[in-house]
Amino acid sequence: MTKSYSEITERISGNVRVLRKEIPETMSGFSAMARAATAEGALDKKTKELIALGIGISTRCDGCIGFHTEALVKLGVSREEFVETLGMAVYMGGGPSLMYAADAIMAYDSFTGASPEIA
């Protein structure tokens, strides 16, 4: 079965809206932390999102792969930047990260509308 990262992120977004109603203080705190962590500083937003993608791959988080890939596409990440990040995630996470990196490239193609380049 093929994963659809747009469906994964859509489903999670709906569930996050429920959590915002159920645990508003927790979610407000998490949102504040996210804004602070992703704010431009010594590292730009794209670099921070590339780091987040690598962590998402190494922790095998489908939602992380979807949300951070979508953010990276919106920030104009090139395929070359994206795949180099996948390479670092595989290096740091070994075989399990390779499996999720293979899925992450599918997410990139899905969000950009590109066809996979299979040789």
KOLVO-649671 format. One record per atom (N, C-alpha, C, O): residue in one letter; y, x, z. Coordinates in steps of 0.05 Angstrom, whole numbers, plus 5000, padded with zeros to 4 digits. Layout:
N
aYXZ
...
// end
This chain:
119
m497650175000
m500050005000
m502550185000
m502750365016
t504350124982
t506850274980
t508850175000
t509249925003
k510250355013
k512350275032
k514850215016
k515450344996
s516350015025
s519049965013
s521050025035
s521349875054
y522550245031
y524450325051
y526850135053
y528050105074
s527449995031
s529649795032
s528649565049
s530249445064
e526149485047
e525049265064
e524849355093
e525349195111
i524049605097
i523749705125
i526549705138
i526749605161
t528549805125
t531249815137
t532349535141
t533749485160
e531849355122
e532749085124
e531448945149
e532848805164
r528848975151
r527448855174
r528448965200
r528948815219
i528649225202
i529649355227
i532449265233
i533149215256
s534149245213
s536949165218
s537048885230
s538548835249
g535348705221
g535148435233
g534248445261
g535348305278
n532248615267
n531348645294
n533348775313
n533548705336
v534948955302
v537049085318
v539248875325
v540248875347
r539748695307
r541648475313
r540648305337
r542248225354
v538048255338
v536948115360
v537348275386
v538148165407
l536748535385
l537148705408
l540048715417
l540548725442
r541948705399
r544748705406
r545448455423
r547148475441
k544148235418
k544547995434
k543048005460
k544147915481
e540648115460
e538948125484
e539748335504
e539648295528
i540548575494
i541248795512
i543948915502
i543949145493
p546048765504
p548648855492
p549749105504
p550849275489
e549449145530
e550549395542
e549049645532
e550249845526
t546449625531
t544849845521
t545549905492
t545950135484
m545649705475
m546249745447
m549149845443
m549649995425
s550949755459
s553749855458
s553850155464
s555250305451
g552250235484
g552150515491
g550850675469
g551850895463
f548750575457
f547450715435
f549350745412
f549450955399
s550850525405
s552750535383
s554950735388
s555750885370
a555850755413
a557950945419
a556851235416
a558251405406
m554351275425
m553151545422
m552851605392
m553351835384
a552051415376
a551651465347
a554351535334
a554451715318
r556451385341
r559151445330
r560051725337
r561051875320
a559651805362
a560452065371
a558852285358
a559952495350
a556252245356
a554452455344
a554952485315
a554652715304
t555652275300
t555952295271
t558852355262
t559352375239
a560752365281
a563552415274
a563852685262
a562452875269
e565652705243
e566252965231
e567153165252
e568653095270
g566253405250
g566953615269
g566453875255
g567153915232
a565154065269
a564454315256
a562454265234
a562354415214
l560854055236
l558953975215
l559953725202
l560953545216
d559753705176
d560653465162
d558453245165
d556153305173
k559153005157
k557252775160
k554652815145
k552552755154
k554852935121
k552452975104
k550553165118
k548153115119
t551653385129
t549953575143
t548553445167
t546153485171
k550053285182
k548853145205
k546752955196
k544652925210
e547152815174
e545052625164
e542652775154
e540352685157
l543053015142
l540753175133
l539053265158
l536553255157
i540353335179
i538953415204
i537453165214
i535053195222
a538752935215
a537452695224
a534952625207
a532952545218
l535152665181
l532852605164
l530552795171
l528352705173
g531153055174
g529053245182
g527653165208
g525253185210
i529253085227
i528052995253
i526452745249
i524252715260
g527452555233
g525952315227
g523252365214
g521352235221
i523252555196
i520752625183
i518852755203
i516452685205
s519852945219
s518153085238
s517052905260
s514952955271
t518452685266
t517552495286
t516052265274
t515152075288
r515852265247
r514352065232
r515451775237
r514051595243
c518051755233
c519551505237
c520351385211
c522351485198
d519051175202
d519651055176
d522550945176
d523950975156
g523350815198
g526050715199
g528150935196
g530150905183
c527651155210
c529551385208
c529751485180
c531951545170
i527451515167
i527451605139
i529051415122
i530651495105
g528651155125
g530050955109
g533050965114
g534650985095
f533850945139
f536750925145
f538151185138
f540351165127
h537051415144
h538451665138
h538351735109
h540251855099
t536251655094
t536251695065
t538351515052
t539851605035
e538551275061
e540551085050
e543451195055
e545151195038
a543851295080
a546451415087
a547051655070
a549351695060
l545051825066
l545452065049
l546052005020
l547752125008
v544751805009
v545351714982
v548251624980
v549651684961
k549151465000
k551951375000
k553851605003
k556151584994
l553051815017
l554752055021
l554652244997
l556052444996
g553052174977
g552952334952
g551152574953
g551552774939
v549052574970
v547252794971
v545852834944
v545052644931
s545553084936
s544153134911
s541153144917
s540253174940
r539553104896
r536653124899
r535953404910
r534153424926
e537353604900
e536653884909
e537153914939
e535454034953
e539353814949
e539953824978
e537753674993
e536853765014
f537053444983
f535153274996
f532453404998
f531253415019
v531453514975
v528753634976
v528753894992
v526653965004
e530954044993
e530954285010
e530754205040
e529454345055
t531953985047
t531653875074
t528753795079
t527653845101
l527453675059
l524653605062
l522953855066
l521053855082
g523654065052
g522254325055
g522454435084
g520454525095
m524854415095
m525154505123
m523654335142
m522554435162
a523554075137
a522153895155
a519153955154
a517753945175
v518054005130
v515254075127
v514654345142
v512754365156
y516454535138
y516054795150
y515954765181
y514254885194
m517854615192
m517954585221
m515854395232
m515054425255
g514954205216
g513054005226
g510254025216
g508553865226
g509654205198
g506954235188
g505954005171
g507553855159
g503353965171
g502053765154
g503053485158
g503653345138
p503253385183
p504253115186
p507053075174
p507652865163
s508753275176
s511453255164
s511253255134
s512953125120
l509353395122
l508953385093
l508353105084
l509353015063
m506652955099
m505952685091
m508452505091
m508852345073
y510152535111
y512652375113
y514752475093
y516352315084
a514852725087
a516652835067
a515952705040
a517752645024
a513352675034
a512552555009
a513452265008
a514252164987
d513452125031
d514551855032
d517651855030
d518751675018
a518952055041
a521852065041
a522852095012
a524951985006
i521452244995
i522452274968
i522252004953
i523851944936
m520151844961
m519951574950
m522351404959
m523451244944
a523151444984
a525451294994
a527951364979
a529551194971
y528351624974
y530651724958
y530651594930
y532751484922
d528451604917
d528251484890
d528851184891
d530051074874
s527851054912
s528350764915
s531250694919
s532350514906
f532650844936
f535450794941
f537350874918
f539550774915
t536451074902
t538051164879
t537351024854
t538851034834
g535050884854
g534150744829
g532850934810
g532350864787
a532251184819
a531051384801
a528051344799
a526751224816
s526951444777
s524051444774
s523051704786
s524251914783
p520751694799
p519651934810
p518952134788
p518052064766
e519452384793
e518952604774
e516252724780
e516052934793
i514152594772
i511352684776
i510452854752
i510652754730
a509653094758
a508753274736
a505853224730
a504753354712
// end
